[in-house]
Amino acid sequence: MKSFFESIEERPLRVFLKSIGIDEKRIEEKRSLKLLELIVKIINISVNTGLSIVVSPKEIISRVKFSEKSEEMSWIFYLNDIRNFVSHKPGEETKENYLRALEFFDINIAYMKTHGWGTAVDKIYDKIISAEKDISKLIKESIETL
């Protein structure tokens, strides 16, 4: 799974976002995953409103909530929060992000300690599979709005 996201390059994502009218200042500090998340938000708006990205990019962009996480992409950021907590010296913010991530994945540490971590891994995979299905469905539906 990690290799799939490693293969996503920033440059084509930036080119696409600029081509539909996203202000460069809004994306200059974003990297691949955040750029991909923005594209998913744009596709979601297009599908939910029936607006075509080809015909109405400005209207779609005006509806993007840049500061909110995309439901379909949030799993990868929560997974990264778990990795950061485990692999770095945790500060208070890192610990808070870790606890939110466990909540997102519905992982109960006490239960896992007594029953094993296999259930936690299953819950993470379930979220990832569900999100991938949602993104795939969105992409298919977005093609119809073109």
TIPALUM-335363 format. One record per atom (N, C-alpha, C): residue number from 1; residue in three letters; z, x, y; atom name; chain. Coordinates in pm, 1 decimal. Layout:
! residues N
- n|res|pz|px|py|atom|chain
- NUM|ALA|Z|X|Y|CA|A
...
***
This chain:
! residues 146
- n|res|pz|px|py|atom|chain
- 1|MET|0.0|82.3|-118.2|N|A
- 1|MET|0.0|0.0|0.0|CA|A
- 1|MET|0.0|86.7|124.5|C|A
- 2|LYS|79.7|189.5|127.8|N|A
- 2|LYS|85.6|274.4|244.9|CA|A
- 2|LYS|-50.5|336.4|274.6|C|A
- 3|SER|-123.4|374.1|170.9|N|A
- 3|SER|-253.3|437.4|192.2|CA|A
- 3|SER|-349.9|343.0|262.8|C|A
- 4|PHE|-340.3|211.2|238.0|N|A
- 4|PHE|-426.3|115.2|306.3|CA|A
- 4|PHE|-404.3|123.8|457.3|C|A
- 5|PHE|-280.0|125.8|499.2|N|A
- 5|PHE|-250.7|128.2|641.9|CA|A
- 5|PHE|-272.4|265.9|702.3|C|A
- 6|GLU|-261.0|369.9|622.3|N|A
- 6|GLU|-290.7|503.8|672.2|CA|A
- 6|GLU|-437.7|518.9|705.4|C|A
- 7|SER|-522.5|443.5|638.0|N|A
- 7|SER|-666.4|456.7|659.1|CA|A
- 7|SER|-714.1|383.9|784.4|C|A
- 8|ILE|-630.2|306.6|846.4|N|A
- 8|ILE|-668.6|233.9|967.1|CA|A
- 8|ILE|-661.6|329.4|1085.5|C|A
- 9|GLU|-773.8|343.8|1152.1|N|A
- 9|GLU|-781.8|437.1|1263.9|CA|A
- 9|GLU|-765.4|363.5|1396.8|C|A
- 10|GLU|-701.7|429.5|1490.6|N|A
- 10|GLU|-677.0|370.4|1622.3|CA|A
- 10|GLU|-805.9|344.7|1699.9|C|A
- 11|ARG|-894.4|440.7|1698.2|N|A
- 11|ARG|-1010.5|435.2|1786.5|CA|A
- 11|ARG|-1091.4|305.4|1773.4|C|A
- 12|PRO|-1134.1|265.4|1652.1|N|A
- 12|PRO|-1212.7|141.7|1643.2|CA|A
- 12|PRO|-1133.4|18.1|1685.9|C|A
- 13|LEU|-1003.7|19.1|1662.1|N|A
- 13|LEU|-921.2|-93.8|1705.2|CA|A
- 13|LEU|-918.9|-101.6|1857.8|C|A
- 14|ARG|-902.0|13.9|1922.1|N|A
- 14|ARG|-902.8|19.3|2069.6|CA|A
- 14|ARG|-1037.2|-25.1|2126.0|C|A
- 15|VAL|-1144.3|23.2|2065.1|N|A
- 15|VAL|-1278.7|-12.5|2110.9|CA|A
- 15|VAL|-1296.8|-163.9|2104.7|C|A
- 16|PHE|-1256.9|-224.2|1992.8|N|A
- 16|PHE|-1269.1|-369.5|1978.9|CA|A
- 16|PHE|-1186.2|-441.4|2084.6|C|A
- 17|LEU|-1060.1|-402.8|2100.2|N|A
- 17|LEU|-972.5|-471.4|2194.2|CA|A
- 17|LEU|-1023.6|-458.7|2337.5|C|A
- 18|LYS|-1072.7|-342.4|2373.8|N|A
- 18|LYS|-1130.0|-324.1|2508.4|CA|A
- 18|LYS|-1256.3|-407.9|2524.9|C|A
- 19|SER|-1336.4|-418.1|2418.2|N|A
- 19|SER|-1463.1|-492.0|2426.7|CA|A
- 19|SER|-1442.5|-641.1|2450.0|C|A
- 20|ILE|-1326.6|-693.3|2410.9|N|A
- 20|ILE|-1300.9|-836.6|2434.0|CA|A
- 20|ILE|-1219.4|-859.3|2560.9|C|A
- 21|GLY|-1189.8|-750.9|2632.6|N|A
- 21|GLY|-1126.8|-766.6|2763.3|CA|A
- 21|GLY|-979.4|-735.1|2772.6|C|A
- 22|ILE|-921.8|-675.8|2671.0|N|A
- 22|ILE|-780.7|-635.8|2679.2|CA|A
- 22|ILE|-770.1|-518.8|2777.3|C|A
- 23|ASP|-679.6|-531.6|2872.0|N|A
- 23|ASP|-656.7|-425.3|2969.8|CA|A
- 23|ASP|-605.4|-300.6|2898.0|C|A
- 24|GLU|-668.1|-188.1|2926.0|N|A
- 24|GLU|-632.4|-62.7|2860.2|CA|A
- 24|GLU|-484.4|-28.0|2878.4|C|A
- 25|LYS|-427.8|-63.0|2991.2|N|A
- 25|LYS|-285.2|-33.9|3017.4|CA|A
- 25|LYS|-195.3|-103.4|2914.2|C|A
- 26|ARG|-237.8|-220.1|2864.8|N|A
- 26|ARG|-156.8|-296.4|2768.1|CA|A
- 26|ARG|-154.2|-231.7|2631.0|C|A
- 27|ILE|-252.9|-146.0|2602.3|N|A
- 27|ILE|-262.1|-90.0|2466.9|CA|A
- 27|ILE|-256.0|61.8|2462.4|C|A
- 28|GLU|-245.7|127.1|2576.9|N|A
- 28|GLU|-254.6|273.0|2576.8|CA|A
- 28|GLU|-145.0|341.0|2496.5|C|A
- 29|GLU|-27.4|282.5|2486.9|N|A
- 29|GLU|82.5|344.4|2412.4|CA|A
- 29|GLU|96.5|291.1|2270.3|C|A
- 30|LYS|12.4|195.9|2234.4|N|A
- 30|LYS|19.2|138.1|2099.9|CA|A
- 30|LYS|-59.1|223.6|2002.0|C|A
- 31|ARG|-8.0|226.9|1879.3|N|A
- 31|ARG|-75.4|300.8|1773.0|CA|A
- 31|ARG|-138.6|200.9|1676.4|C|A
- 32|SER|-190.8|251.3|1567.6|N|A
- 32|SER|-270.7|169.3|1475.6|CA|A
- 32|SER|-207.3|36.4|1437.1|C|A
- 33|LEU|-84.4|39.1|1390.5|N|A
- 33|LEU|-23.3|-84.6|1341.0|CA|A
- 33|LEU|0.7|-185.8|1451.4|C|A
- 34|LYS|41.4|-140.0|1568.3|N|A
- 34|LYS|62.3|-231.6|1680.7|CA|A
- 34|LYS|-71.7|-286.6|1730.7|C|A
- 35|LEU|-176.4|-205.3|1726.0|N|A
- 35|LEU|-309.0|-253.6|1764.0|CA|A
- 35|LEU|-358.1|-357.1|1662.7|C|A
- 36|LEU|-336.1|-329.1|1535.7|N|A
- 36|LEU|-373.4|-423.8|1431.3|CA|A
- 36|LEU|-294.2|-554.1|1447.0|C|A
- 37|GLU|-167.7|-542.3|1479.0|N|A
- 37|GLU|-85.8|-661.8|1500.6|CA|A
- 37|GLU|-143.2|-745.4|1615.0|C|A
- 38|LEU|-186.6|-681.5|1721.2|N|A
- 38|LEU|-245.9|-752.8|1834.2|CA|A
- 38|LEU|-373.0|-825.5|1792.1|C|A
- 39|ILE|-453.6|-761.2|1710.5|N|A
- 39|ILE|-575.9|-825.6|1661.3|CA|A
- 39|ILE|-540.6|-947.3|1576.3|C|A
- 40|VAL|-438.0|-936.1|1494.2|N|A
- 40|VAL|-394.5|-1050.8|1413.1|CA|A
- 40|VAL|-348.7|-1165.1|1503.6|C|A
- 41|LYS|-277.2|-1133.8|1610.1|N|A
- 41|LYS|-235.0|-1237.4|1706.4|CA|A
- 41|LYS|-356.6|-1307.2|1767.3|C|A
- 42|ILE|-456.3|-1227.9|1804.3|N|A
- 42|ILE|-577.8|-1282.8|1864.8|CA|A
- 42|ILE|-650.3|-1373.3|1765.8|C|A
- 43|ILE|-662.2|-1327.6|1642.1|N|A
- 43|ILE|-727.0|-1408.8|1538.6|CA|A
- 43|ILE|-648.6|-1538.5|1517.7|C|A
- 44|ASN|-517.5|-1528.6|1514.1|N|A
- 44|ASN|-432.4|-1646.2|1494.5|CA|A
- 44|ASN|-455.7|-1749.0|1605.1|C|A
- 45|ILE|-460.0|-1703.5|1728.9|N|A
- 45|ILE|-483.9|-1794.5|1841.1|CA|A
- 45|ILE|-622.3|-1858.0|1828.5|C|A
- 46|SER|-721.3|-1777.5|1794.2|N|A
- 46|SER|-857.0|-1828.4|1778.1|CA|A
- 46|SER|-862.4|-1938.4|1672.5|C|A
- 47|VAL|-800.8|-1913.4|1559.0|N|A
- 47|VAL|-802.1|-2011.6|1450.1|CA|A
- 47|VAL|-723.7|-2137.7|1488.0|C|A
- 48|ASN|-606.9|-2120.7|1545.8|N|A
- 48|ASN|-521.7|-2236.0|1576.3|CA|A
- 48|ASN|-573.4|-2321.9|1691.8|C|A
- 49|THR|-653.5|-2263.2|1779.2|N|A
- 49|THR|-705.6|-2339.7|1893.0|CA|A
- 49|THR|-850.2|-2381.6|1875.1|C|A
- 50|GLY|-920.6|-2315.2|1783.7|N|A
- 50|GLY|-1062.9|-2342.3|1767.8|CA|A
- 50|GLY|-1147.8|-2267.5|1869.0|C|A
- 51|LEU|-1085.0|-2183.9|1950.4|N|A
- 51|LEU|-1158.4|-2104.4|2048.7|CA|A
- 51|LEU|-1224.9|-1986.1|1978.8|C|A
- 52|SER|-1347.6|-1959.7|2016.0|N|A
- 52|SER|-1420.9|-1847.7|1957.4|CA|A
- 52|SER|-1393.3|-1720.8|2036.8|C|A
- 53|ILE|-1367.6|-1613.4|1965.7|N|A
- 53|ILE|-1344.3|-1484.9|2031.0|CA|A
- 53|ILE|-1473.1|-1437.8|2099.5|C|A
- 54|VAL|-1586.8|-1481.8|2050.8|N|A
- 54|VAL|-1715.0|-1444.1|2110.2|CA|A
- 54|VAL|-1737.7|-1520.0|2241.9|C|A
- 55|VAL|-1702.6|-1647.8|2243.9|N|A
- 55|VAL|-1729.3|-1733.3|2359.4|CA|A
- 55|VAL|-1614.8|-1732.8|2460.7|C|A
- 56|SER|-1490.2|-1730.7|2412.8|N|A
- 56|SER|-1374.0|-1749.6|2500.9|CA|A
- 56|SER|-1268.7|-1639.6|2489.2|C|A
- 57|PRO|-1308.3|-1513.4|2493.5|N|A
- 57|PRO|-1207.4|-1408.2|2475.3|CA|A
- 57|PRO|-1099.3|-1408.6|2584.2|C|A
- 58|LYS|-1136.8|-1436.0|2709.4|N|A
- 58|LYS|-1038.0|-1434.6|2819.0|CA|A
- 58|LYS|-932.0|-1541.5|2798.1|C|A
- 59|GLU|-974.0|-1660.2|2755.2|N|A
- 59|GLU|-877.7|-1768.4|2732.0|CA|A
- 59|GLU|-784.1|-1733.8|2617.3|C|A
- 60|ILE|-838.3|-1676.3|2511.7|N|A
- 60|ILE|-755.4|-1636.1|2397.3|CA|A
- 60|ILE|-655.8|-1528.9|2441.3|C|A
- 61|ILE|-702.5|-1428.2|2512.7|N|A
- 61|ILE|-615.5|-1319.0|2557.3|CA|A
- 61|ILE|-504.3|-1371.3|2648.5|C|A
- 62|SER|-536.1|-1471.5|2730.8|N|A
- 62|SER|-433.4|-1527.2|2820.3|CA|A
- 62|SER|-320.4|-1595.4|2742.8|C|A
- 63|ARG|-346.0|-1631.0|2619.1|N|A
- 63|ARG|-245.3|-1698.8|2536.9|CA|A
- 63|ARG|-166.4|-1603.9|2447.1|C|A
- 64|VAL|-204.9|-1476.9|2443.4|N|A
- 64|VAL|-136.5|-1378.9|2358.8|CA|A
- 64|VAL|2.2|-1350.3|2414.8|C|A
- 65|LYS|102.1|-1355.6|2328.5|N|A
- 65|LYS|239.3|-1317.8|2365.3|CA|A
- 65|LYS|258.6|-1173.8|2319.6|C|A
- 66|PHE|234.0|-1082.4|2410.7|N|A
- 66|PHE|232.4|-940.2|2377.7|CA|A
- 66|PHE|368.0|-890.1|2328.4|C|A
- 67|SER|476.1|-946.4|2377.7|N|A
- 67|SER|608.8|-894.2|2342.6|CA|A
- 67|SER|663.7|-950.2|2211.4|C|A
- 68|GLU|603.5|-1054.9|2158.8|N|A
- 68|GLU|652.3|-1114.8|2034.6|CA|A
- 68|GLU|586.6|-1051.5|1913.2|C|A
- 69|LYS|663.0|-1044.4|1804.2|N|A
- 69|LYS|607.5|-992.8|1678.9|CA|A
- 69|LYS|517.9|-1097.8|1614.4|C|A
- 70|SER|416.7|-1049.9|1548.0|N|A
- 70|SER|330.6|-1137.8|1470.0|CA|A
- 70|SER|400.6|-1167.5|1338.1|C|A
- 71|GLU|409.8|-1293.6|1304.7|N|A
- 71|GLU|474.8|-1332.9|1179.0|CA|A
- 71|GLU|407.9|-1265.8|1059.6|C|A
- 72|GLU|276.0|-1258.9|1061.4|N|A
- 72|GLU|200.9|-1203.0|949.9|CA|A
- 72|GLU|218.8|-1052.1|934.9|C|A
- 73|MET|249.9|-983.2|1042.8|N|A
- 73|MET|262.8|-837.4|1039.9|CA|A
- 73|MET|406.9|-788.9|1045.7|C|A
- 74|SER|500.4|-878.5|1067.2|N|A
- 74|SER|639.1|-835.9|1089.0|CA|A
- 74|SER|697.7|-760.5|970.0|C|A
- 75|TRP|652.7|-792.0|849.3|N|A
- 75|TRP|708.6|-726.1|730.4|CA|A
- 75|TRP|696.5|-575.2|737.2|C|A
- 76|ILE|585.2|-525.2|790.4|N|A
- 76|ILE|565.6|-379.8|790.6|CA|A
- 76|ILE|661.3|-311.2|887.7|C|A
- 77|PHE|693.1|-378.6|996.7|N|A
- 77|PHE|786.5|-320.7|1093.6|CA|A
- 77|PHE|930.5|-327.3|1040.3|C|A
- 78|TYR|963.2|-436.2|971.4|N|A
- 78|TYR|1095.8|-445.6|909.1|CA|A
- 78|TYR|1110.8|-342.5|797.0|C|A
- 79|LEU|1006.8|-322.8|721.3|N|A
- 79|LEU|1009.9|-222.3|615.6|CA|A
- 79|LEU|1031.3|-83.3|675.6|C|A
- 80|ASN|968.7|-57.8|787.5|N|A
- 80|ASN|987.8|68.8|856.8|CA|A
- 80|ASN|1131.6|82.7|907.7|C|A
- 81|ASP|1192.7|-27.1|950.5|N|A
- 81|ASP|1333.0|-22.9|994.8|CA|A
- 81|ASP|1424.9|18.0|879.1|C|A
- 82|ILE|1395.3|-30.9|759.4|N|A
- 82|ILE|1475.1|8.4|642.2|CA|A
- 82|ILE|1455.7|157.5|615.6|C|A
- 83|ARG|1332.3|203.5|619.5|N|A
- 83|ARG|1303.0|344.7|597.5|CA|A
- 83|ARG|1373.8|431.7|701.5|C|A
- 84|ASN|1369.7|390.9|827.5|N|A
- 84|ASN|1435.8|468.8|933.4|CA|A
- 84|ASN|1586.2|477.9|911.2|C|A
- 85|PHE|1646.4|370.6|868.8|N|A
- 85|PHE|1790.8|370.1|846.0|CA|A
- 85|PHE|1828.4|465.1|732.6|C|A
- 86|VAL|1749.7|462.8|627.2|N|A
- 86|VAL|1779.8|542.6|508.9|CA|A
- 86|VAL|1747.6|691.0|530.5|C|A
- 87|SER|1643.5|720.5|607.8|N|A
- 87|SER|1598.3|859.3|617.6|CA|A
- 87|SER|1642.4|932.4|744.8|C|A
- 88|HIS|1706.4|862.7|837.0|N|A
- 88|HIS|1751.5|926.2|960.4|CA|A
- 88|HIS|1900.6|899.6|979.8|C|A
- 89|LYS|1960.5|979.1|1065.2|N|A
- 89|LYS|2100.0|954.3|1099.8|CA|A
- 89|LYS|2104.3|824.4|1181.2|C|A
- 90|PRO|2167.2|721.3|1124.2|N|A
- 90|PRO|2159.2|590.6|1189.7|CA|A
- 90|PRO|2249.2|578.8|1312.9|C|A
- 91|GLY|2187.8|538.1|1421.7|N|A
- 91|GLY|2262.6|500.5|1540.4|CA|A
- 91|GLY|2288.2|350.5|1534.8|C|A
- 92|GLU|2348.9|297.8|1636.7|N|A
- 92|GLU|2382.3|155.1|1638.8|CA|A
- 92|GLU|2255.8|68.2|1635.6|C|A
- 93|GLU|2154.9|105.6|1713.2|N|A
- 93|GLU|2030.5|27.2|1715.5|CA|A
- 93|GLU|1959.6|33.6|1580.6|C|A
- 94|THR|1957.9|151.2|1519.2|N|A
- 94|THR|1895.4|167.0|1387.9|CA|A
- 94|THR|1965.3|80.3|1284.8|C|A
- 95|LYS|2098.5|76.8|1291.8|N|A
- 95|LYS|2175.5|-5.7|1198.2|CA|A
- 95|LYS|2147.9|-154.6|1221.1|C|A
- 96|GLU|2140.2|-196.7|1347.0|N|A
- 96|GLU|2110.2|-337.4|1377.5|CA|A
- 96|GLU|1971.3|-375.6|1326.1|C|A
- 97|ASN|1874.0|-286.8|1347.1|N|A
- 97|ASN|1738.4|-312.9|1297.2|CA|A
- 97|ASN|1737.0|-321.8|1144.8|C|A
- 98|TYR|1813.4|-235.4|1080.9|N|A
- 98|TYR|1825.0|-234.9|934.8|CA|A
- 98|TYR|1882.9|-367.5|884.9|C|A
- 99|LEU|1989.4|-413.3|948.9|N|A
- 99|LEU|2051.6|-538.7|906.6|CA|A
- 99|LEU|1957.9|-658.0|928.9|C|A
- 100|ARG|1882.6|-657.0|1039.7|N|A
- 100|ARG|1783.0|-762.8|1063.5|CA|A
- 100|ARG|1673.8|-758.0|957.3|C|A
- 101|ALA|1635.1|-637.5|918.4|N|A
- 101|ALA|1532.2|-622.6|815.6|CA|A
- 101|ALA|1580.7|-677.8|681.7|C|A
- 102|LEU|1705.0|-646.5|646.5|N|A
- 102|LEU|1760.4|-700.9|521.9|CA|A
- 102|LEU|1762.3|-852.8|525.5|C|A
- 103|GLU|1797.0|-907.2|640.0|N|A
- 103|GLU|1798.0|-1053.7|655.5|CA|A
- 103|GLU|1656.2|-1109.2|642.0|C|A
- 104|PHE|1560.0|-1044.2|704.6|N|A
- 104|PHE|1420.8|-1088.2|697.1|CA|A
- 104|PHE|1373.3|-1094.8|551.7|C|A
- 105|PHE|1407.3|-993.0|474.1|N|A
- 105|PHE|1365.6|-986.7|333.9|CA|A
- 105|PHE|1461.6|-1063.3|241.6|C|A
- 106|ASP|1567.2|-1122.1|298.5|N|A
- 106|ASP|1667.6|-1198.0|222.2|CA|A
- 106|ASP|1734.2|-1109.8|116.2|C|A
- 107|ILE|1777.5|-991.9|161.1|N|A
- 107|ILE|1841.5|-895.9|72.0|CA|A
- 107|ILE|1991.3|-891.6|101.6|C|A
- 108|ASN|2070.1|-919.5|0.0|N|A
- 108|ASN|2215.9|-916.1|9.9|CA|A
- 108|ASN|2264.1|-786.6|-56.1|C|A
- 109|ILE|2316.7|-696.9|24.8|N|A
- 109|ILE|2355.9|-564.2|-25.7|CA|A
- 109|ILE|2461.4|-575.2|-135.8|C|A
- 110|ALA|2562.0|-658.0|-115.1|N|A
- 110|ALA|2668.5|-670.5|-215.1|CA|A
- 110|ALA|2611.3|-717.4|-349.2|C|A
- 111|TYR|2522.3|-814.6|-343.8|N|A
- 111|TYR|2460.1|-864.4|-466.6|CA|A
- 111|TYR|2377.9|-754.4|-533.4|C|A
- 112|MET|2303.5|-680.2|-454.8|N|A
- 112|MET|2218.1|-574.9|-509.8|CA|A
- 112|MET|2301.4|-463.6|-574.1|C|A
- 113|LYS|2414.4|-432.3|-514.3|N|A
- 113|LYS|2499.5|-326.1|-568.5|CA|A
- 113|LYS|2553.1|-362.9|-707.0|C|A
- 114|THR|2579.2|-490.4|-727.9|N|A
- 114|THR|2634.1|-531.1|-857.0|CA|A
- 114|THR|2527.1|-572.3|-957.8|C|A
- 115|HIS|2410.0|-614.5|-911.0|N|A
- 115|HIS|2305.9|-664.8|-1000.7|CA|A
- 115|HIS|2181.2|-576.4|-1004.8|C|A
- 116|GLY|2178.9|-470.7|-927.7|N|A
- 116|GLY|2062.4|-381.9|-924.5|CA|A
- 116|GLY|1968.2|-414.3|-810.2|C|A
- 117|TRP|1888.9|-315.5|-775.1|N|A
- 117|TRP|1801.6|-326.4|-659.1|CA|A
- 117|TRP|1663.3|-380.8|-693.1|C|A
- 118|GLY|1639.3|-411.8|-818.8|N|A
- 118|GLY|1509.0|-466.5|-857.6|CA|A
- 118|GLY|1475.6|-595.1|-785.8|C|A
- 119|THR|1574.5|-680.8|-768.5|N|A
- 119|THR|1553.6|-806.9|-698.1|CA|A
- 119|THR|1511.7|-781.7|-554.1|C|A
- 120|ALA|1571.4|-681.7|-490.0|N|A
- 120|ALA|1535.4|-649.0|-352.1|CA|A
- 120|ALA|1389.7|-604.5|-343.8|C|A
- 121|VAL|1349.5|-521.8|-438.1|N|A
- 121|VAL|1210.3|-475.7|-440.4|CA|A
- 121|VAL|1117.3|-594.8|-459.8|C|A
- 122|ASP|1152.3|-685.9|-550.7|N|A
- 122|ASP|1071.9|-806.2|-572.9|CA|A
- 122|ASP|1060.5|-889.1|-445.8|C|A
- 123|LYS|1170.3|-903.7|-373.4|N|A
- 123|LYS|1168.8|-982.9|-249.4|CA|A
- 123|LYS|1078.2|-918.8|-144.5|C|A
- 124|ILE|1080.6|-788.2|-135.6|N|A
- 124|ILE|994.5|-718.3|-40.7|CA|A
- 124|ILE|848.4|-737.5|-80.0|C|A
- 125|TYR|817.8|-717.7|-208.3|N|A
- 125|TYR|680.1|-738.4|-254.2|CA|A
- 125|TYR|634.7|-882.0|-230.7|C|A
- 126|ASP|721.1|-978.3|-254.8|N|A
- 126|ASP|685.9|-1118.8|-232.6|CA|A
- 126|ASP|647.9|-1143.6|-87.0|C|A
- 127|LYS|724.7|-1086.9|6.1|N|A
- 127|LYS|693.7|-1102.7|149.2|CA|A
- 127|LYS|559.9|-1038.1|182.1|C|A
- 128|ILE|536.4|-920.4|127.2|N|A
- 128|ILE|411.7|-849.4|155.2|CA|A
- 128|ILE|292.5|-927.4|101.0|C|A
- 129|ILE|303.2|-974.6|-20.8|N|A
- 129|ILE|194.0|-1051.2|-82.6|CA|A
- 129|ILE|166.9|-1177.8|-3.3|C|A
- 130|SER|272.0|-1246.6|35.9|N|A
- 130|SER|256.6|-1368.9|114.5|CA|A
- 130|SER|188.8|-1340.2|248.6|C|A
- 131|ALA|230.5|-1232.8|314.8|N|A
- 131|ALA|171.3|-1196.0|443.5|CA|A
- 131|ALA|24.4|-1157.7|426.7|C|A
- 132|GLU|-6.7|-1083.8|322.2|N|A
- 132|GLU|-146.1|-1045.7|298.7|CA|A
- 132|GLU|-233.0|-1168.6|274.0|C|A
- 133|LYS|-180.9|-1266.0|201.9|N|A
- 133|LYS|-255.5|-1390.2|179.6|CA|A
- 133|LYS|-277.0|-1463.5|311.6|C|A
- 134|ASP|-173.5|-1468.7|394.5|N|A
- 134|ASP|-184.3|-1535.4|524.7|CA|A
- 134|ASP|-288.0|-1467.7|613.5|C|A
- 135|ILE|-286.4|-1334.6|615.9|N|A
- 135|ILE|-382.5|-1260.4|697.6|CA|A
- 135|ILE|-523.9|-1280.6|643.9|C|A
- 136|SER|-539.9|-1276.6|514.2|N|A
- 136|SER|-670.9|-1298.3|453.4|CA|A
- 136|SER|-724.2|-1437.2|487.6|C|A
- 137|LYS|-638.4|-1536.4|479.1|N|A
- 137|LYS|-677.2|-1673.8|513.5|CA|A
- 137|LYS|-716.8|-1682.2|660.9|C|A
- 138|LEU|-637.8|-1619.5|747.5|N|A
- 138|LEU|-668.9|-1619.1|891.1|CA|A
- 138|LEU|-806.1|-1557.6|917.8|C|A
- 139|ILE|-833.0|-1446.2|854.0|N|A
- 139|ILE|-961.0|-1378.5|875.8|CA|A
- 139|ILE|-1076.5|-1467.9|830.8|C|A
- 140|LYS|-1061.5|-1530.9|714.9|N|A
- 140|LYS|-1166.8|-1620.1|666.0|CA|A
- 140|LYS|-1187.9|-1736.3|762.2|C|A
- 141|GLU|-1078.3|-1793.8|811.0|N|A
- 141|GLU|-1088.1|-1905.6|905.2|CA|A
- 141|GLU|-1146.8|-1860.9|1039.0|C|A
- 142|SER|-1115.3|-1738.1|1079.8|N|A
- 142|SER|-1166.6|-1690.0|1208.5|CA|A
- 142|SER|-1318.1|-1672.8|1205.9|C|A
- 143|ILE|-1370.9|-1638.2|1091.2|N|A
- 143|ILE|-1515.5|-1622.9|1077.2|CA|A
- 143|ILE|-1584.0|-1756.7|1104.7|C|A
- 144|GLU|-1518.1|-1865.1|1065.6|N|A
- 144|GLU|-1573.4|-1998.0|1088.5|CA|A
- 144|GLU|-1579.2|-2033.4|1236.8|C|A
- 145|THR|-1491.1|-1974.8|1319.9|N|A
- 145|THR|-1489.3|-2006.5|1462.9|CA|A
- 145|THR|-1592.5|-1925.4|1540.9|C|A
- 146|LEU|-1653.4|-1827.0|1476.4|N|A
- 146|LEU|-1755.8|-1746.8|1545.4|CA|A
- 146|LEU|-1876.6|-1831.6|1563.2|C|A
***
